[in-house]
Amino acid sequence: MKRISEVLGVARSNLIERRAGRHCGRPSRYRVADDERLLPQVRAICTARGAYGYRRVIAHLNRDLAAAGERVNRSGSID
């Protein structure tokens, strides 16, 4: 396993996780439909407030979504 990881240039732990079937890629709560729904709102916030970082954008987005009883976490998943 060490030789394979050296040749591929990846960590051994990554190969071991993949071989054991524990590698899952994206988080299970990620949904592309959420991206399509939230992206226009995020773009509008960024256009209006160009100096905002991701934390302030998420806070602003959460204030907008509070009326619907939703909130967004840092990874973009809706809670």
BELPEWO-V934664 format. One record per residue. SS is DSSP state (H for helix, E for strand, L for the rest). PHI is phi in radians with two decimals (* if undefined). OMEGA is omega in whole degrees, -180 to 180 (* if undefined). Layout:
ss:SS phi:PHI omega:OMEGA
ss:SS phi:PHI omega:OMEGA
//
This chain:
ss:L phi:* omega:-179
ss:H phi:-1.11 omega:-179
ss:H phi:-1.13 omega:180
ss:H phi:-1.12 omega:-180
ss:H phi:-1.13 omega:178
ss:H phi:-1.17 omega:-179
ss:H phi:-1.15 omega:-179
ss:H phi:-1.37 omega:-180
ss:L phi:1.31 omega:178
ss:L phi:-2.14 omega:180
ss:L phi:-1.28 omega:177
ss:H phi:-1.04 omega:-179
ss:H phi:-1.05 omega:178
ss:H phi:-1.12 omega:179
ss:H phi:-1.13 omega:-180
ss:H phi:-1.14 omega:179
ss:H phi:-1.10 omega:179
ss:H phi:-1.13 omega:-179
ss:H phi:-1.13 omega:180
ss:H phi:-1.40 omega:178
ss:L phi:1.43 omega:-178
ss:L phi:-1.67 omega:179
ss:L phi:-1.43 omega:-174
ss:L phi:-2.07 omega:179
ss:L phi:1.18 omega:180
ss:L phi:-1.30 omega:175
ss:L phi:-1.04 omega:-176
ss:L phi:-1.17 omega:-178
ss:L phi:-1.51 omega:-178
ss:L phi:-1.25 omega:177
ss:L phi:-2.37 omega:-180
ss:H phi:-1.11 omega:-180
ss:H phi:-1.04 omega:177
ss:H phi:-1.11 omega:178
ss:H phi:-1.05 omega:-177
ss:H phi:-1.12 omega:-179
ss:H phi:-1.38 omega:-174
ss:H phi:-1.57 omega:-175
ss:H phi:-1.01 omega:178
ss:H phi:-1.06 omega:178
ss:H phi:-1.16 omega:179
ss:H phi:-1.12 omega:179
ss:H phi:-1.10 omega:179
ss:H phi:-1.12 omega:178
ss:H phi:-1.11 omega:-179
ss:H phi:-1.17 omega:178
ss:H phi:-1.19 omega:-179
ss:H phi:-1.28 omega:-176
ss:L phi:-2.21 omega:-174
ss:L phi:-1.08 omega:-177
ss:L phi:-1.56 omega:-179
ss:L phi:-1.24 omega:172
ss:L phi:-1.56 omega:-175
ss:H phi:-1.14 omega:-180
ss:H phi:-1.16 omega:180
ss:H phi:-1.23 omega:177
ss:H phi:-1.11 omega:179
ss:H phi:-1.14 omega:178
ss:H phi:-1.08 omega:179
ss:H phi:-1.11 omega:179
ss:H phi:-1.09 omega:179
ss:H phi:-1.14 omega:176
ss:H phi:-1.11 omega:179
ss:H phi:-1.20 omega:-177
ss:H phi:-1.47 omega:-177
ss:H phi:-1.05 omega:-180
ss:H phi:-1.10 omega:180
ss:H phi:-1.56 omega:-180
ss:L phi:1.32 omega:179
ss:L phi:-2.00 omega:171
ss:L phi:-2.64 omega:-179
ss:E phi:-1.98 omega:176
ss:L phi:-1.70 omega:-175
ss:L phi:-1.04 omega:-177
ss:L phi:-1.42 omega:179
ss:L phi:1.67 omega:179
ss:L phi:-1.39 omega:177
ss:E phi:-1.57 omega:178
ss:L phi:-1.61 omega:*
//
